[in-house]
Amino acid sequence: MLLSKKFKDYMVQEKKIEGLKWSGKVPNDLPFQKKMKDYMVRRYQTDAPFQNKMKDYMVRRYQTDAPFQNKMKDYMVRRYQTDAPFQNKMKDYMVRRYQTDAPFQNKMKDYMARRYTSDAEFRSHHILLCTLQKKQKCLSDAGFHVLHKLRCALRIKRKYKPYIHFSQDTPNSDATNQPVSNSLVQKAISAFRCQVLHGPTYICTVCHRTLFPNQVKMCKRSRYVKNVRITASCLTGKYVHACDSACTVSCAVPAERRQEWICHTCDSHLKRGYMPSIAVANKLELPPIPAELLDLNVLERQLIAGKFFPFAKIVALPKGQQRSVHGAFCVGPSEVEKTVQLSAKA
């Protein structure tokens, strides 16, 4: 009875304290507060019915009292970030509950799937974390490394299996086991040929590379506001044609030269405010070609290059022992018949 009376008095006092807190008045009876806290802790640890009663009360209050719910969330977050034993305890609890509680497991799977789909930052962090863990496990565990390579090979095989099948001719036929592409592969090949039909005629305004249409996008300068100084130095606009009085009514310059383009690599860097590593502004601008070298063909340019040594060697590949040419070399026309005739006369 005495404990019950003390508990009732304590709850009344708590309500008064809470009311004073909301009104901006905090009581300064610290010894009483400390005494009651110690008493509640001792009773919670020793009195099982009281413990269950307090748990039920906290659950009900958490479900019905929004300010209390937010307060408890903030407290748990702060404690998890600062209290290492509590953090480990919560991790172990979550692992055990995930392994034993099927509804909780499904709930967490749904939550992670939704967050992975909607939160780009969480998705990139999760992919990076999985990649690092996989790399570390491949370096430390040889068996996992072999299994990972096998999984990658099977994944690639499954990916392309619906698109390519092998001919079923007779065993003596030369066409046996030759891949036969279906209509979907033919459609993809046709689309690729359409994209590269006119060659790489789109010039990136940042790196000055000539690229294909699928490798560039229209340059909208208003997107790159993270670092204005780098953006101003990188977006040169050097190869963009602007019609003037010299142009006729129907300008002969191709349409892609009248628009500013940027490649996907440079676009990604400038959006984040970084200097692209391949940008011309990154001290990669080439000097103009002298007039004496303008008429040289590709082979002549390679032969006079100071750092180019046309030397190659034939090596055996590790699988199949096929021969391969390794090293820098130039391909030029040679009169084979004349050489054979001279060798025969000698």
Buried (B, 14 or more C-beta within 10 A) or exposed (E): EEEEEBBEEBEEBEEEBEEEEEEEEEEEEEEEBEEBEEBBEEBBEEBEEBEEEBEEEEEEEBEEEEEBEEEBEEEEEEEBEEEEEEEEEBEEEEEEEBEEEEEEEEEBEEEEEEEEEEEEEEEEEBEEEEEEEEEEEBEEEEEEBEEBEEEEEEEEEEEEEEBEEEEEEEEEEEEEEEEEEEEEBEEEEEEEEEEEEEEEEBBBBBBBBEBBBEBBBEBEBEEBEEBEEBBEBBBBEEBBBEEEEEEEEEBEEEEBBEBBBBBEBBBEBBEEBBBBEBBBBBEEEEEEEEEEEEEEEEEEEBEEEEEEEBEEEEEEEEEEEEEEEEEEEEEEEEEEEEEEEEEEEE
